[in-house]
Amino acid sequence: MRFPRPLPAILLLLAVAPSLAAAQEPTAAEVLFTVNNLWLLVATFLVFLMHLGFTALESGLTQSKNTVNILFKNMSIIAIGILTYAAIGFSLMYPDEFFLPGLLGWAGPGVGTDAEGLTAAYDPGFTYWADFIFQAMFAATAATIVSGAVAERIKLESFLIFSALYVAFVYPILGSWQWGGGWLDQLGFYDFAGSTVVHSVGGWAALAGVMVLGPRLGKYVNGGIRPILGHNLPLAVVGMFLLWLGWFGFNGGSVLSADPGEVSFVFVTTAIAAAAGIVGAMATTWTVHKHPDVTMVLNGALAGLVGITAGADVVSVLSAVIIGLVAGVVVVFSVMMLDRWKLDDPVGAISVHLTCGIWGTLAVGIFSPDFGIVTQLIGVVGYGVVAFLSALALFVGIKATIGLRVSEDDERRGLDLSEHNMEAYSEFQIFNSRS
């Protein structure tokens, strides 16, 4: 019997296939490396999605005449964040060595052309490139926080210059103090995913910007507080849910591995704190304002998320409930207090990211037996002084040179037309029921 010609080759392949498969079977370490790296990249996608959440939230909570400006700023920030972090920020945040002990170091310009020898920011559990792109998403977030607080009256070019300088220099230098092995890390300060390193650093800058800019026209009249309503609450709610979804990558990715126990635990504490933040804000507004305020509840969810970010991996589930609940209460009173001080923050960014970032960082020292409240307080103060003064200097310098605020006529007209010569809603008119 004669076989067709291809058959001997097939039989030979079947005979050697088991040995080939054995030779190519990956080791457990290789599989773990791949899984860890893949999870870090998935987490990066989720953190990237948070920028859409910030965009939707900020747009929804502000006036329709400034929507294009807000969209433009948020798209610009992610670009500025990635490029400046690649050019200088990553090397400042994860230096080869500190030439000012624990304060300032440098690993050379750029992110290199390959990963050989670039070990300062490299963990054996994942690639150098995965680490860079994950951290770059965090860098852009610090400037995004500022965007909401200074919305509706800042010049576009002034904001973009501030963002580039702050993300390129201030954020990564401060980040090196904790995540780059600097003096606070050596002291025992702990910030798991950035209640202080990201959120408070952005919040301090937002506070400085609001102080230098001043309030929006018509916000504080005859000693009273006049609400300037957002134009699209459904869009703001979508933004909050996108941020909550992205936070699973923000906190879950900060485990820096795909360890199923650690990642799933961080997911639980993150979700629990956000839920408790909603309940805390809901109860507070219902009690204080005599009605439930959806904008406060939105910020309550974000407050809980910011609060848990510092200790999501080291506090218990019950502690996460308490941290989120307190954050939800605190954010409401913080918004009210800032309004009394005539510090105009259209979206509540200072209260969410700064006030609750401070609370979350201190909560690590309260609820985790491994860290002390004094050390956490030292970190809060150290970051606060440098971040605030750096941002203040940048804003004052920009104001003295090219100007910081648009003219009164441009502000009344809206930044969409005055800065961009276009409208977000050109086909129809949005009416305010209270006008």
N, C-alpha and C positions, 0 to 999 in steps of 0.2 A: 504494500500500500504506500502510495506517495503522498506526502503532506504538502499542502500549499506552501509556497516559499516563506511567507511571513511567520508561519507557525513555529519553526525552530527558534526564531528570535524571541517570540513570545514566551516559549518554554524556558529559554535561558534567562529572560528577565524575571520570570516567576521564581526561578531557582535562586537568583542572587538578591531578590528584593528584600528578604528578611535581613540579610547582612547589611545592605545599604541603609535600611530603615534604622537598624541598631546604631550604625555609624553616625547617622544624622540626627538622632534623637537628642533634643536639647536637654541640658542638665537642669536640675531644680533651680539652681542659681540663675541660669539664663532665663528661665520662665518667669521667675520672680522679678528679675530686672525688667523684663518686657511689661509685665502686669503693672508694676510700680510706675514705670515711665508712662504707660498708657493712661493710668488714672490721673497722673499729674497733668497730662495734656487735656483730658476731659474736664478736669477742674479749671484749667485755664480757659476753656471754652465757656464755662459757666460764669467765671469772673468777667470775661469779656462781655457776656450778655448783660451783666449788671450795668454797663454803660448805657444800654438801651433803657434799662429801668430808670436810671437817673434822669435820662432825657425825657422820658414820658412823665415822670413824677414832677420834675421841675416845670415842664411845659404846662401840665394840667393845673398846677397851683399858682400860675401867674396869668397875667392878662393876655388876651389873644393878640394884641398889637405887638407883642414882644416874642412871639412864638418862633419865628424864623431865626431871630438872634440867638435864642436858647438852643435851637437845633444846631446852628452853626458852631456855637461854642463847644457843645458836647462832642460833636464830630471832630473838631479841631483838637480837643484835649487828648483824645485817645491817640491821635497821630503824634502830637507833641510829646506825650508821655513815652510812647514806644521809642521814638527817635532819640530823645535826649537821654533816656535810660540806656539805650544801646551805645551812644557816643561817650557818655561819661558816668551816668548814674550807677550802673551796675558795678563798675570798678571802684566807685567811692563807697558803695554800700557793703561790698564784700572784698576788702583790700587784701593784698598779699601780706602786708604788715602795716602797722600804725606808726607813722613817724611823729605824730603827737600821741603819746601813749593813751590808747583807748578812746581817743577823740576824733582823729582824722587819719585816714590812710588812703592808699591809691594802688590799683593793680594795673595801671596803664590804660591808654585810650582805647575805646571801642570794645567789642566783644571777641576780637580775635578772628582768625580764619579757620581754626580747628580747635578741638578740645584738649590737645596734647599739652600737658603741663599746666593747664588752667584749672588748678585744683582749689583755689580760694573759695569759689562759689559752687563747688561741685561736690555732690554727695554720691558715693558709690552706688546708691540705690536707683539713680536715674541719670539721664544724660545732662551734660552741661547746658545744652540748648533748651531742654525742657525746663530746667531751673530758671534760665534767663527769661523765657517768654512768660512763665507763670509770675515771676516777680515784676515784670514790666507792666502787667495788668494792674497790680497793686499800686505802682508808682502813679499811673494815670488817675487812679481813684482819688488820691490826695487833692489834686487840682479840681476834680469834678465836684467835690464837696464845697469848694469855694464858690463855684459858679452859681449855685442856687442862692447863696446868701447875698451876693452882690448883684443879683439879677435886676433887670429893668431900669438900670441907670448907669452902668459902667460902660466906658468906651471899649469897643471890641478889641482894637489893637493894644490897648493898655492891659486888658485882661490876658490876652495871649502872651504878651511879653512877661507879665508876672508869672503865668503858668509855666512858661519855658524855664525861667530862672529858678523858680521854686522847686520844680520837679527835677531839674538837672543837678542842683546843688544842695538845697536845704533838706529835702526829703531823704535823699540817699545818705547824706552825712549823719543825720539823726537816726536813720535806720541802722547804720553800722554800729551804733552804740549798743543795740540789743541783738539784732539778727546777724550782725557781722563780727560778733565777738568782742565788742567794745567795752567801755568801762561799766556800763549798766549790766551787761551780761555777766561780767566778772564779779559784780557786786551781788548778783543773785536776783535781779529784777526779772520778772517774767511777763511776757506778752505773747501769747500763743499765735494769734493771727492778726493782731494789729488794732486793738481798741485804742491804744495810744500811738503806736508807731505809724499807723495809717490814719485812723479816724480823728484822734485828737490833734495830730499834726495838721491835718486839713482843717479841723475846727478852729484851731488857734489862728490860722491864716484867715479863715472866714471872719472871725471876730475883728481882726485887725483891719480887714477890708471894709467891713461895715462901719467901723469907727471913723476911718478916714473919708469914706464916701459920704456919709450922712444918710438920712432916711429918704425914701421916695417922696415926691411932691404929694401933698395932701394926706400923708399917713398920720401925722400928729398935728391936729388943728385945735387951737384954743385950749390947750392943755389936755385934750382928749385923744383917744386912739380911734382912728377911722379904719375899719377893715377894708382892704383892697382885695376883692375876691378873685380867686382863680377862675379860669374860664371853662375848665373841662375836668370835672371830678372823675368821671369814668376813666379818662386817660391817666389821671393820677393813681387811681386804684390799680390799673394795669401795671403802672410803673412799680408800685409797691410789691406786687406779686412777682414781677420779674426780678426785683432785687432779692426778695426772699428766696426764690429759686436759685439765683446766682450765689447766694450766701452759702449754700451747701458746698459749692466749689471753693468759695473763699475760705471757709473754715475746714471743710473736709479735705481739701487739697493741702492745707497747712500741716496735716499729719505727715506729709512728705513720703508717704508710702501707701500702698493699697491694703494695708493690714486690715482685715475685715472687722476685727473687734474694735480697733481704735476709730476707724472711719465711721462705722455705724453708730458708735457711742457719740461721736461729735455731731453726727446728723441729728441724733435725738436731743442732745442739749441745745443745739441751735434752734430746732423747731419748737421745743418746749419754751425757750426764752422768748421767742417771737410771739407765741400764743399768749404767754403771760403778759407780755408788753401790751398787747391789744386789750386784754382784760383790765390791766392797770389803768391805761389811758381812758378806756370806756367808763370805768367806775368813777374816775376823777372828774372827767368832763360832765358826766351826768350829775355828780354831786355839786360841783363848783358852778357850772354854767346852767344847771337845771335842764339840760338837754344833751343828748349824745352827739358829739361833734366828729363827723367822719374824717376830717383832716387831722384832728388830734389822734384819732385811732390809727390812721395811716402812719403817723409818726411814732405812735406807741409800738407798732410792730417793728419799725426800724430801730427804735430805741432799745428794745429787747435784743435785737440782733447785734447791735453795736456793743451792748453791755456784756453779752456772753462771749464775744470774740476773743477777749484776753485770756479766758480760762476755760474754754469749751472742752478741753481735754483733761482738765484736772479738778473740776468741781463735780459734785454729785447731781443727779437729775433733780432732786429736791432743791438743791442750791440754785440750779438753773431756773427753776420756777420763781424763786425769790428774787434772783438777779433781774429777770425779765419783768416781774411785777413791779419792783421798785423803779426800774428804768421807765416803765410806762407811766408811773405816777410823776416821777421827777421831770420827764420831758414836758408835761403839761405846765407845771409850775415854772419851769425854765423859760418856756415861750412867753408866759405871762410876765415874768420878771424882766426879760429883755425888752418887751414892749413898754413896760413902765419906765425903763431906763432910756427909752427912745432909740433903741438899737434895732433897726428895721431889717429883719431877715424874712424875706417873702415865703420861704419854704420850711423854715424851722431847722435849717442845717446846723446851726451852732448848737442848738439844744439837743439835737439827735446825736451829732458826731462828737462834739466837745464835751458837753455836760455828761452824757451817758458814756462816752469813752473814758472819762475820768472815773465815773462810778464803776464801770466794768473792770478797770485796771485795779482799783482799790479792792474790789470784791474778791479778786484772786487771793489777796492777803487775808481776807476775812473768812472765806469758805474753803480754802485749800490749806491743809496743815503743812505743806512743803514750802510755803512762801510767807514772808513776813509783811505786815501792813506798812511798817516803816520803810522798808526797801521799796515797796510799790509806790509809796508817797514820794520818795526821793526821785523815782523815775518820772512820776507825773509832773513834779515841779521842774525837774531838769529839762524835760521836753517842752514844757509850757513856756518857760522863760526864753529859751533859744528860738523855738518855733514862732512865738508871738513877736519877739523883737526883730527877727529876720524878716517876717512878713510885713511888719510895720515899716521897716526901713525900705523895703521894696516898694510898697504902696506910696509912701511919702516921696520917695525918689521919682517914681513915675509921675505922680501928681505935679511935682515941681518942674518936670521937664516937658513931657508931651501932654500932660493933663490926664485926669482919671475919670472924670464924670462928663456925660453928655450935657448939652445945653438944656435949659428948661423947655424951650420950644421942641427940641428933639425928643425929650422925655414925654411930653404931653402927646406928641404926634405918634410916638411908638418907635422902638428901635428897628422894627422890621423895615419901615419906610426910610427912616433917617440913616440907618447904617447899611441896609442891604437893597433898598429900592425895590422891595417886593413884599407880598403879603402871604401869610400862611393860608388864609381863607378868602381867596379873591372872588369866589363865585357867590358868596352869600354873606349876610350881615349877622353877627352874633349880638343878641340883645341881652342885656342884664336886667333881670326882673326887678331889681331894686333901683334901677336908674329912672 
